[in-house]
Amino acid sequence: MELNEIDDDIEAFLVESYENLNQIEGDIIELEKASSDGEALVRIYRSLHTLKGNCGFLPFPNLESLAHAGENLLSCLRDRTIAITPDIISTLLQTVDSIRQILSQIQATKHDGDVYDGLRLRDYSALIGALTRLSETKQTPKPSHSHEPVVNTQTPQKDTAGGESVNNELTEISTTTSESAYIRVNVNLLDQMMNLVGELVLARNQIIGFSTKFKDNSFATTCQHLSLLTAQLQEGVMKTRLQPISSIWQKLPRVTRDLAIASGKEVEVEMEGADTELDKSIIETIKDPLTHLVRNCIDHGIELPAERVACGKPSLGRLFLRAFHESGKVNIEIGDDGRGLNLERLKGRAQQLGLVNAMQAATMSESEAMNLIFLSGFSTAEQVTYLSGRGVGMDIVKSNIEKINGTVEIYSQQGQGTTFKIKIPLTLAIIPALIVTSGGYCYAIPQASLQELVRLEALNSIEVLYDVPVYRLRGNLVPLIYLNEVLQQDIVRNLETLSLVIVQVDNYRFGLVVDTIEDIQDIVVKPLGRQLKTLSLFAGATVLGDGTVALIIDVVGLANRTGISAKQKQLLSENAANSQEQAGDRQTILLFKGPQGARMGIPLAIAYRLEEILASAVEKVGNQNVFQSYGQILPLIDLYKIFGNCDAFSTRGFANGGLRQRNHLKDEALATDAETLQIIIVSPYSELSVGLVVDRILDIVEEPLTIKGIPSRPGVLFCAVIQGQITEILDIETVIQIANPHLLQLATHG
């Protein structure tokens, strides 16, 4: 066999062995639980046997000997000649660690011998001896329980590799369940494909830019088809890079067990949403922060068993991890049911360490006091241990999460526990962003940071409070940052109008004043060059459709650079006073002009995004108009067909929860000949998003809906007086029911 063939075999062996080890480690932790059903024991035995057999072929005799000793112990456990004990669990985990060390050695040297190039390597004979002694310690067989699976205990036959083999039934199962519906692909190849797709997206954006300059319907249709295909290809390639978060979580039970033993605590781990997927690059970035948060919960959060019992809690502490998708982001929650955060102690400790003064501590809000744990150098530990006390870690957790445009928030109740809530994007490679201009240059703001856009017609609406320019947005004071001042550009302001981009940072928001607001585009994130990496204002760069380069604004870095976070604190009390004065049945409503000039609104909570698309981008599938939006095909509902002609609907069947359109409307196209369409994407259910075609977006208001009237027509929830004018508040479910009842059936019945 040639050398390159041997290298390929070793590489395949290492990939399979590392995957088996991760599974083995989780199954060993599972064995320690009282609810373990015995299947974990079979999986560990099978995986070790496979590892040992592969070692015999390559050959790696030292690794084979260690795996064989572990297999013998597993065989005794499987046959119930010995019982599972904490000592056995610890020794098996030590075996996993040692196998991982040998695999690392093989990866570096392609050799597993005791001596390599004159260097004496680690000796595992003591561990093999410990495994052998545990195997020979006969104990009373553990009685079988009716709920446990029957494990085949036939005497296995010798295999050609010199060890014992599992029976034919297990071998057959292993064969039928094996890496057949999948192939392994080098990550570098996936990265290369992702880069090519990124370039294709840039080319797509350029071509669409050309299409808007030429009034050619055929060219526009071809461009829209290209855009759809590019989006589908982009989505497919990005999926190849997705990994379940379980690739990180499967290591946390072992970390929890080791830390609990070291600190004398009892901890159980609960996991929910382990199949939630993230881009591989983000998985690598959050691995260490999540591990540190788990360590923090065990070390600082969960109490000692005696302390828990004295407080009326069970001695067994609870550590939970949850992951789920929401609003285009991944939400991760890590928490415990421990002692919670003592805010007075946090503020006192921060003063001792010189991180805040007495006045700052006295005026802090609860959230600000909790966020003290993220300050560099902060620790509540009185002495340094190998677990904590150095004041490093939590600040790195926050900075690493913010580097990937994520946020972390703390929720804690003293005596009940603490929860860390993390929100991060699905991917960093291609993201939607708002393009703005300032000083003649283009900049991109990630859509994940956007809240809303405001166009001010009267500049006298800007006030100055605590030396900070502010704008009263629906009764709340929003501090403003002039981008051209921060970038030290020539200030050329439009004296008639002002464009504000309202962005969210941590628990507060601010308005970014720009020259113009262009459009939202899918952008390809390019890293900054070495000379620009020190600029905290920018998170990267992108190439726009016209070939120009736009810097991507880091809103967190911008807030820190301008000190807006400190200024925001002074405005909180002012906003609180305004909120008390304006308390009532207040709702945030998105206002728009509907058919026949009707003034309409919907709750902002169900409005997911605003878009402007070409009318030529609308296609028809069956009887439903659809359009493509950020890799999704969304149903399109023209409100003119719902409200444009009241005689166009039959009220029969209303008692069944909806209305039926007359058949002659089903085959009609959009009831407008406009070249562009204003779209509101609404999500009344997490499983359903649709686009509403409206005449014009008017405003976002927050007012108490104290004056209400009866519904004016089907599809309207009620009428209200907003800004002194009668406004129809739409019943989105009924609107969808009128347009296409099948959509609601899919959403409500899965």
N, C-alpha and C positions, 0 to 999 in steps of 0.2 A: 504494500500500500504506500502511495507517494505521500510526501510530507504535507502537501496542501489538503489531501483527503483526510489525513489524521487531524489537521487543524480544524477542518469542517466538522469532523465527528466530535472533537472536544468542545467546540462552540455549541453544537446542538446538545451535547451532554450537560454543559453548564446551564444553558437556558432551561432545560427540563428539570434539572436538579434544583435550581433556585426556586422554580415554581412549586415543586414538590415540598421544599423546605417551608415555604410560606404557609402551605396548607397543613403540613405536619405540626408546625408551631401552634396554629390556631386550634387544631384538634387535641393537642396535648393539654392546652388550657381547658378545653371542653371536658376532658376526662375528669378534671378535679371537681366538676359540679355534680351535685347529688342527682340532678335530672339527666345526666348523661345516659344515652340509650344504648351504647355499645357500638354504634355505627362508626363513631370517631376512632375507636380502637382498631376496627377493621381497616379503615382508610390509612391510619398510620402504619400498620403492619404492611399493607400492600405497597405503600410508597417507599418505605425503607427497603423492602424486597426488590423493588424495581431499581432503586439506586444501587444496591449491592450487586445486582446482576449486571448492570451497565459497567460498573467498576471492573468486573472480571474480564470484559471484552477489550478494554482500552489499553493496558490494564493500569489500575490504581490500587495496588494491594493494601496500602495503609488505610485508605478510605474504605476499602472493602471490609477490612477487619473491624473497623469501628461500626460501620453499618450493620455488619453481621452480629456483633455483640448487642447492639440495640434491637435488632430483629429477634434475637433469642429472648430478650426480656419481654418484648411485645408478645411473643408466642406464649410465654407463661401467663401473661395477663389475659390473653385471649382465651387460653384453655382454663382459666380460673384456678390455676394451681397456686397463684399468689394474688393478693389483693392490692389495689391501688392505694398508695400512701403518699403523703407530701414529699417524702424523701425520694420516692420513685419519680414523681412529677419533676422535681428539681433536677434530678440526674438526667432525665430525658431531655429537658430543656437545655441542659449543659451540653448534651450530645448534639442537639441541633446547632448550638453556637459553634461547637468544634467542627462540625461538618461544614458549616458556612466558612469558617477560617480556612479549612483545607481547600474548599472550592476557590476561594480567593487566591490561595497559593497556586493552584492549578492554572487559574486564569493568568497569573503573572509569569509562571515558569513552565507550565505544561508538565509539571512533575509533582508527585506527592510524597517523595522520599524523605527520610529523616535528615539526610544531608544533601545539599545542592550547591555546587560550585564552592565547596569548602565551608559553607555556612550551615551550622547545625540548626535545624528547624524544630518546631514545637513537637514534643513527645506526648502522645495520647495513650500510652500504655496504662497509666493510672486510671484514666477514665474507663478504658476497656475492662480493667480489673474490677472497678466498681459496678459496672453493668453486669459482669459475670457473677459477682457475689450476690447482687440483688436477684438474679435469675435463679440462683441455687438456694435462696432462702425460702423454704417451703412454709406455707401458711395454710390456715383453714380456708378451703375454697369458699368463695363468696356465693351465698345462695342466689339462685336464679329467680327473677321476678317475672310475672306474667307479661308485664308491659315491655320487657326488654327483648330485642330480636334474638333469634337463635343463631349462634355463630357456629359455623362448621368447624368441628374439632377433629376431623379425620387426620390421620398421620400423613403429613406431606411427604412427597417423594423428592429424592435428590435431583437437583437440576444439573445441567452440564457445567455450570459455573462453580460447582463445588459446594453450594449452599443449599438451603431448603427452599422449596418452591411452594407457593400457595396452591390449593386444589384447583382442578380444572375449571370449576364454576367461577371462582374469583378471577382467574386469568381471562376467561371469556368475557366477564363483565368489564374488566379493564380494557379489553380490546374494543368492545362495542361502544364504550363511553369515551375513548380517546378522540387533541390539537388538530379529525377527518374533515369536518365542515369548515376548518380554519387553516390558514397558512401563516407562517411567520414572515414578517417583512422587516427589513432593517429600518431603524428609525431615521437614519440619514436619508434614505430614499423617500420616506414620508415627508421629511422636512423639505426636500428638494421639490416634491410635488406641490407642497403648500406654497412655496415661493413662486412656482410657476403659475399656480392658480391666482396668487396675489397679483402677478403681472397681468394676467388675463383680466382680472377685475379692473385694473387701471386702464387697460386698453378698452374695455367695455364702457367705462365712464367717459373716455375720450370720444368714442363713436357716438354715444348718446348725446354728448355735447354738440357734436356736429349735426345730429339729426334735428336739434331744436332750431338750427339756423336755416335749414332748408325745408320748405313747405312741400314735402314729398311724402304722401301717405304710404306708398309702398316701402320707401326707405325707413320711415318711422316704424312700420309694422315689423320689418326685418330686424331693426334695432331692438324692439321689444322682445322679439323671439330670441335674439342673441342674449339679451339680458336675462330672460327666464332660464335658458340653458346654462349660462354662466353661474347663476345663483344655485341651480340644482347641482352642478359640478362642484361648486364651492362647498355646499352643504355636505355632499358625499365625501369629499376629501377631508373636511374637518371632522366628520364622524370617525374616520379611520384613526384620528389622533386622540379620540376620546377614550378615557379610562374610567372605570368605576372608582368611586372614592374608597371602596373596600380595599383597594391596593395599598392605601395608607392605614385604614382602620384595622386591618387584620393583624397589624403589629402592636396595636394599642392594648389588647388584653394582656399580652406578655409584659408590656411596660407597666401596666396597672398592677399586675401580680407582684412584680419585683419591687415596685415602690411601696406597695401596701405592706409587704413583708419587712422591708427595710425600716418603715416608719411605725411598725406595730399596729397597723390598722386593718380593718376588714372592709373590702370594697368589691362590689359587683358592677359589671359594665352592661349597659343596655344600648343597643345600636338600632337605629331606624333609618332607612333610606340608603343602605350601603351600596345599592346599585345606581345611585345618582352619578351621572357622568360629567367629567370635566376634561378640558384640554390637558394633554400630557405636560405641557410646560407649566401650567398652573398647579397641577398635582405636585410637581417637583418643588415649586415655590412654597406651597403651604404645608408641606410635610413636617418641617421643623416647628413652625408656629403652632400647629395643632398638637404636636407632641408636648410642647412646652405648656400649653393650656391644660392638657391632661395632668401633667406633673403639678401644675399650680393648684388645680382642684383637689388633688390628693394631699399635697403637702400643706396648703393653707386653708382649704375649704373643709374637707371631711374631718370630723373629730375622731379622737381615740374612742374605742368601744365603750370604756367606762364613762367617758364624758357624754356620749350619745345616750346611753341608758339613763344617766342622771337627768337628762333633758327630756326623757320620755320618748326617745327615738329608738328604733331597732339598732342593735350593735353593728349590723351590716350597713355600711354606707353605700350610697347609690351615685354612680357616675353615668351620665347619659350623653349620647351623641346622636344628633339628628341631621339629616341632609335632605333638601328638597329644592325643586326648581320653582321660581316665582318671579314673574315679570321680567323674564329674560335673564335672570341672575340665579346663581346657586346660593342658597341660604344654608349655613352650617351653624348648628347650635351645640355648644359643649357646656355642660353644667353639672352641678352636684347638689345634694340635699344637706349640705353641711352648715357651718355656723354663719355664713353670710358675711358681708363686709360691715365692719364697725366704722362708720364715717368719721366719728370724732377721733377715733384712734388713728385713722388714716391722715386726718388733718394735723393732728398732734405730731405724728411721726414725720410728716413732710416739713413741719417747722423745725423739728430737731435736726433734720438733715440739711436745713438751709435752702430747701427747694421753694418754699413760699413764706411770706411774712404773716404776721398775726392778722393784719387787716384783710389780706387776700383770703385767708382761711375762714374768717368770720363771714365774709360775703359770698362764699361759694354756694352754688346750688348742689343738689344731691348728685346729679350726673357729673358735675365738675369734680366733686370730691371722689367719686368712684374712679374717674379717669386719672387720678393721681398715681395709680399703680402703673400707668404707662410712662411715667417720667423716668428718664435715665438716672440711675443711682438710687431709685426708691425701693425700699424693702421694709417689711414689717418684722422680719426675723431679727431677733436680738443678737444672734451669733451666726457665723458663717458655717454652713454644713455643705456636704457634697450635693445636697438637693437645692438649697436656696441660701439667701443672705447676702449675695454680692450686689444686688440691685441691677442686674443685667438680665435680660430675657424678655420681660413684658414690653419694654420699649422697642425691642427688636421685632417682637411679634407684630406690633402695630405698624411699624415702618415697612416690614416685608409685605403685609397685607395691602398697605396703601400703595406700594410700588406696582401692584397689579390692579390698580383702580378699585380696590375693595375698601370696605369699612368694617370696623369692629365696635360693637356697643356692649355695655355691661348692664345687666339687670340683677339686682340683689336685694334680698330682704333678710335682715338680721335674724338669725336663728332658723331660717328656712332654706338658705342656699344661694348660690350665685350662678348665673347663666351668661356665657359669652355668645353674642350673636354676630356672625360674620356674613357679609354679603360680598360676593365676588362675581366677576363676569364669567361667562362660559368659556370664552377664548380671548386671547389678546392679539391674534394674528390679523383678523379682519373684523372691524367694528363699525357700527353706524356712528357718524359724527356730524355735528353742525358746523358748517363752514361760515366764518365771519371774516370781516376785514377791519383793519385798523392801521392807519398811517400808510395806506396803499398796499399793505401786505395781507395775505390770507393766513388764517389760523383755523385750527380744528379743535372743537370741544367735544369730547366723548359724550354720546347721548345718555349714557348711564348717569352722568352728573347733572343733566338738564331737568329743570322743573317746568318752566314755561318761558315764553317770549313776550315782551311788553314793548309796545311802541307808544312813546309819550308825545302827544301833540302840543302840550303846554309845559314849557320848562320851569314855570313857576311852581310846579307840583313837587319839585325837589327842595328839601329842607336841609338844614344843617343842625345836627344835634350832637353834643359832646365832640365838636370839631370834626364830625363825620357826615358827609353827604348821605342823606337817606331818602327813600321814597316810601310813601304809605301805600302798601299793596293790600287792599281789602282790610284796612284797619291795622295791619302789622307793619312795623318799621323795618325796612330792608336796607342795610348799608350798601353803598355803591362803591365800585372800584372802576376807575377810568383806565382802560387797558393801554391807551396811548401814553398816559402819564407813567404807568409802571414800566413800559418799554422805552420811555424817554424819546418818544417820537414827536414830530412836529404836530402840535394840536390844531386841527382844523375842525371845528365843531359846527354842525348844522344848527342854526339858531331856531329852526322851526320844529324839528322833531328830534327825538332821541331814541335809540334802540338799546333795550336792556335784555340781557340773557340772565335769567334767574337760575342759579346753580345751587346744588345742595352739597354741603361739606359736613360730615359727621352729623351733629344734631342741630345745625344751623344753616342758614342760607344767605346768599348775598347776590347783588345784581352787578353784572359785568357790563359796563358801557362800551359799546363798539361802534364803529362807523356805519357798517351795514351788516345785515343778516342775509346770507345767500341761500343756502339749501342744506338739506341733510343728505349725506352720501355714505355709501359703504367705502371705508378707507382701509388701505393696507398699511399697518403700522411698521415703520422702519426704525431701527435703533439709531440714536444720535451718534455722531462721530466722537472720537475720544476728546477732541477739544471742547465739545459742547456738553459732555456728560455731567459737568459740575453745575450746569444751569438748572436750578430747582424749579424754574417756571415751566419747563417743557418735559413731556414724557416720551417724546419721539418725534418722528416726522412722517410725512406722507407725500405722495405725488398726486396732484389733482388731474382732472380730465384734460385740462389744457396744457399739461406738462409742467406747470409751476409747482414748486415745493412749498408745503404748508407745515409749520410747526404745530405739534399737538400740545395744547395747553394742559398742564397738570394743575387742576383746580385746587388740590390740597397744597401744593407748593406755592401757588399764587396767594392763597389765604394766609399761609405762614409768612411769606415774604412781605406782605402788606400789613401784617398784624391785625387783620380783620377779625380773627377769632377773639382776640382780647377786647376789641371794640364792641363786638357783638354782645359780650357779657354786660356791658353798660346799658344795652338796649333791651335786655330781657325784662327788666323790671318795668320799663315803659310799655312794652308789649303786653305784659301781664295786666297792667292797669287798664290798657285799652280793651283787653279781652273781658275784664270784669264789667266795664261800662257797656260793652256791646253784647253781653251774654244774652242768650235766647236760643230759639230754634233756628240756628244758623246752618246753612248748607252752602257748599261750594258748587256753583253751577257753571257749566260751559254753555255760553249763549251763541246762537247762530241764526242766520236768516234761512228760512225754509221755503217751501213752495208758496207761490202767490204772495211773497213778501212777508210771510208769517214769521213772527218772532218766537223762536223755540229755544229749549234748553234741555240738557241732560245732566245728571250728577257727574261731577268731574271724576269721581272714584271709578266709574266704569269706562271712562275715555282713556284708551291706552296710548294713542298716538294720533297726530294730525299729519296729513300728507296732501300733496298736490301731484296729480298724475295726469298723463296725457290721455285724452279720451280714446285714442287709438290703442291704448294698452289694455282696454277692457275686452275680454273674450267671453264667449258663451259656451258653457258646458251643460248640455241638456237644456233645461229651462232656466238655468241660473247664470246670471252675469258674475264673472269672477275677475280678479286681478292679482298680479304677483307682487308681494311686498316682503322684502328682506328674507327671501328663501321660503316663503309661505304662499300658498294659493288661497286667497280669502274670498268668501262670497261678498257680493256687492249689492246693496239695497238702495235703489233710487227713491228718495222720499217723495218725488213728484208722482211716482206710481202709487204711493200710499195715500198722500194727502192732496195731490194735484186736482183730482176730480172725485168728489164724494160719491157721485153716481156710479163710479167704476167698481164699487164694491157691493157685495151682497151681505146683508147682516144676518143671513141665515147661518145657523151653526154657531152663533156667538156664545150660546149657553155651554157649548163644549170647550170653551176656552180660547176660541180664535175666530177669525173671519176667513171667508173664501173669496179669492179674487175671481172675477169673471174670466172665462177661458180666453176671451180675445186679448186680454192683457198679457198672457203668459209668453206670447211669442214676440212681444214688442221689444225694441232695443231701448237704450237709455232715452229718457224724455228730454234730452237737451242736445243741442248741436254745438256746444262750446268745445274749444280745442283742449282745455284743461279742466280738471274736475277737482273740487275741494272735498276731501275725504276725512271723515272722523272714524277711526277704528275703535270700536267698542267691544268690551269683553264682559257680557253679563254673567258668563260662567267661565271657569278656568279652562274648560275644554272647548269653548266656542268664542271665536273672534270674527266680527263682520265689519265691513266698511259701509258707512252711510254717506251718500252723496248729498251735499248741502250747497246752498247758494254761496254763503260767505260766513266765515268765522267772525263773530263780533267781539266777544270779551269773555273773561273768566271773572265771576263775581262771587262774593261771599256775603249773603244777606239772610236775615231771618224771614222765612216764608210764612209770615203771619196772616197775609191776605190771600185766601185760596178760594177758587171757584170750582164748580163741577166740571168734569171732562167735556170738552167742546165737541169731540168726535172720537171714533175708534182709533186707538193708538196713542191717545193722550191720557196721561195719568191724572192731571188736574191743571188748572190755570192758576197763575200766581202773578202778583204785581212785583216786578223786579226793576229797579232803577226808574220807578214811576210809570212803567209800561206793562201792559198785560202780556204775559209770556206763557206759552204752552209747554208744560213739562212732559216730555215723551215717556211712554211706557214701552221700553225697548223690547221686552218680551213679546208684547202684543204686536209691535211693529214687525218683528221677525216672524211671528206666527202668521201675520197677514201675507208677508212676502214669500215665505217658504216654511211651512210647518215641519218639514222633514229635518231642518237644521236644529230646531229645539228638541225634537225626539232624540237625535244623536247626542245632544249635550246633556239631556236629563237622564237618559237611559244608557249612556256609554256606548 
